[in-house]
Amino acid sequence: MSTEHDVIDPAVPPSGTGCAECLASGQWWLHLRRCALCGHIGCCDTSPHQHATAHYHATGHPVIASFEPGEDWFYDYRTDGFVDGPRLAPPRAHPREQPVPGPAGQVPEDWESRLNG
């Protein structure tokens, strides 16, 4: 298994303020996750498209961090568990004024029925 230094780069900033794939394709998300190695922002597994997990499968980058305001946790896909991690480069969350779910204008009225359980 890799050491923390191989899977977390605290100096890399996030790729943006929303899920990169959802923004590119006009989709929406529930919560956001940040790749702890490259900074890619993807949507959570409860979101319809699960882009954070897809990023792990495509790249092998195994550790994510929450990108939600007020949350400070890391998760390792390899162990299916939470792990400790360093303070990441700012910003450490999407802007508080950004709606959840988001992005504004893309979320369908029946969004709750479209979540992955």
Beta strands, then each sheet from edge to edge (+ up, - down):
strand 1: 32-35
strand 2: 41-43
strand 3: 63-66
strand 4: 74-76
strand 5: 81-83
sheet 1: 2+ 1- 3+ 4- 5+
end
